Amino acid sequence: MSSPATTVRQRGGQSTKKAASAPPPTRDGQQLDDLVKPDKRKAGIGSEWDYKLGLAVITTLAFITRFWGIGHPNEVVFDEVHFGKFASYYLQRTYFFDVHPPFGKLLFALMGWFVGYDGHFLFDNIGDSYIDNHVPYVAFRAMPALLGALTVPTVFLIMWESGYSLPAAVVASGLVLFDNAHIGQTRLILLDATLVFAMSVSVLCYIRFYKLRHEAFGRKWWKWLLLTGVAMSCVISTKYVGVFTFFTIGSAVAIDLWGLLDVNRRQGALTLPDFGKHFAARAFGLIVVPFFFYLFWFQVHFAILSRSGPGDDFMSPEFQETLSDNIMSLQAVGIEYHDAITLRHKDTKTYLHSHPDTYPLRYDDGRVSSQGQQVTGYPYNDTNNHWEILPATPFSQGDAIGHHVKNGDLIKLRHLVTNKILLSHDVASPYYPTNQEFTAVSIEDANGERHNDTLFELKIENAKGKQDFKTMSGQFKLIHYPSKVAMWTHTSPLPEWAFKQAEINGNKNLQQSSNVWYVDDIPSLPADSARRIKEPKKIKRVPFLKKYFELQRAMFYHNNALTSSHPYASQPIQWPFLLRGVSFWTQNDTKQQIYFLGNPLGWWLASSLLAVFAGIVGADQLSQRRGIDALDERTRSRFYNSTGFFFLAWAAHYLPFFLMGRQLFLHHYLPAHLASALVTGALLEFVFNIDPAGLDEPSYSSASPAATADGKPGAAAKKRGGLVTPTAGRRSLPARERMGTQSLRAMWAAAAVVLAVVIGGWWFFLPLTYGKPGLDVEQVNARKWLGYDLHFAK
């Protein structure tokens, strides 16, 4: 049937014409038979062989493009140094730290376990040979390739389940199928294939659930609701940007619930208890279930990683004591007063240091210093790092030895080489005018009028009462007693007058995690001292939630701290236009390279149609304000609700990156690009005016009354009596039924043009995606469309 979308109707004062245009209800259902021909409906149900054929072809091509030549290169590529390493740590059961949740990395470890890999190779350097080190790297790469290949038919199914025509589904899935960025990212040991696949499955499952909204609380309704929650859990359990998928689905659910609350809804008003059931069911399926699955992967993570490893330093001493062979626990020695100790900053690993040189009278900004002895941070072990720990009040002369230092004690620190006492006072530090200067004064001054300024309180992290202070395991904050500032350092070196050493100052933010220090050693303690004799320790048990919350805090902190520059980092504004890529791997001998870059023609098409969508929405809203209906109600509803949902998914997975201060790369745009491909396919159908009877189009029966969302007959159905009415099991009409005799030739022609252009772009940039064949200088320069920083261009 043809769509009335091309007609423009003037609103305001023409209600008579409008009413006249609506077909009157009939008892024989003649008009409904005209809308939905029984023979066509029967042929479409369970058939749709052309969609199934298209799905089979798309899936086959997806596997070919993802798996072809997956063994090349046989060397470590880009971030395989991280995620391959993490898989090896899992297989060795060695504790490590990463800013991403564990699900995606556990999949790699699972694949390694399947093929009998023992984790002996640690992926230390890009370019290390897999062959020489006997690593089953193809098996590792097969995992993301499998998920990447399955993502393509998932996109096709999203379009199919949303009621779009076959050309629209082919175009949307084709944009992902022949995209160099999606292919390149899914052929390596990286997390994004898992992320994008789980995101697409979340959208598909929610659409299946939404189509069953008029069969609430049925078996299938619950199945697709729970599957949506599980899929979303897999997204956020892979990377925290998965929260954008939660926002996408959550926004659609909120709109759906708002509609259910409407007393004038077409299916009849819901009682508040019934609405509460809907709300509770969705909260359980889309919040509670995903959260518990998310926790489950951390439980698996902790259960596997039982041995001490490189991740220990990121965790508290209490956490580290749950790991076997932990160096911190094994080397911990109790500290006594008058021991000479070395203090080290937990984050920067610099030693607390001092030397005879003094601060300059004036700094570069004109501020005046105290000209006291410099107290700095030094990265190397040195005698100027030795400090004697003294009690605030001296013990009696015959009772000075053997007293343990404990949590909460007031102490002083004497610098052994210069024989001066550590002090902080109300003078601005060199770099931070709001922070206090640290210096050192003579013993006479420290015992006289400057006594209070030399007092520091020892606050051991997570201490229990007056517990003993120990080396390594006793991480602490040193709080200046009178002014309540914490000793702190950072990575910016001081000028030449301080020999480029680190600044030490007093931080007023006592809660800041970077205020933490630990005692590295006791140089004054002989190697054969009885205090150095260690007794075997039992591994401690810490409640799961306590370990989980500590790890979460560390992950969020270090994720936000990824602010350093990177030669291939990019800004979100560059991504839709594909202004730059990332160099993954090069080989000088063969002139081969892997350069992570999307298909420029596909990306530019999808990005331009995003703007077209926004323009159509703006024009439609403006037309309605002027009383003109450029779109009929069903076309508008489908355009806003279906294509608008895809646009929301794009915006939710793209716009939040503008608020982030951390390092960003092109691969962060892949979920948004998938959503833009869905918008492109939907707009192709909109442009060619396919009748929009889809998710909101009921199936018809002369026997069944309309049903509400809770399965009860609606008020409207009761009033109609025996009229032909929408049934309770409202069915989305297949595209075959909706189009009837409408020709798809023009649409297929447009789809063919789009795919031809996209395939051409994919083929042209294929050597940069697969890493072969090598290109000569002329060929490389021919691919520098927007000045891409490719190798071997000279």
Buried (B, 14 or more C-beta within 10 A) or exposed (E): BEBBBEEEBEEEEEEEEEEEEEEEEEEEBEEBEEBBBEEBBEBBBEEBEEBEEBBEBBBEBBBEBBBEEBEBBEBBBBBBBBBBBBBBBBBBBBBBBBBBBBBBBBBBBEBBBEEEBEBEBBBEEBEBBBEEEEBBBBBBBBBBBBBBBBBBBBBBBBBBBBBBBBBBBBBBBBBBBBBBBBBBBBBBBBBBBBBBBBBBBBBBBBBBBBBBBBBBBEEEBBBBBBBBBBBBBBBBBBBBBBBBBBBBBBBBBEBBBEEBBEEEBBBBBBEEEBBEBBBEBBEBBBBEBBEEBBBEBBEBBBEBBBBBBEBBBBBBBBBBBBBEBBBBBEBBBBBBBBBBBBBBBBBBEBBBBBBEEBBBEEBEEEEEBBEBBBBBBBBEBEEBBBBBBBBBEEBEEEEBEEEBBBBEBEBBBBBBBBEBBBBBBEBBBBBBEEBBBBBBBBBEBBEEEBBBBBBBBBBBBEBEEEBBBBBBBBBBBBBBBEBEBBBBBBEEBBEEEBBEBBBBBBBBEEEEEBBBBBBBBBBEBEEEEEEEEEEEEEEEEBEEEEBBEBBEEBBEEBBEEBEEEEEBBBEBEBBBEBBBBBBBBBBEEEBBBBBBBBBBBBBBBBBEBBEBBEEBBEEBEEBBEEEBBBBBEBBBBBBBBBBBBBBBBBBBBBEBBEEBEEBBBBBBBBBBBBBBBBBBBBBBBBBBBBBBBBBBBBBBBEEBBBBBBBBBBBEBBEEBEEBBBBBBBBBBBBBBBBBEEBEBEEBBEBBEEBBEBBBEBBEBBBBBBBBBEBBEEEBBEEBEEEEBEBBBBE
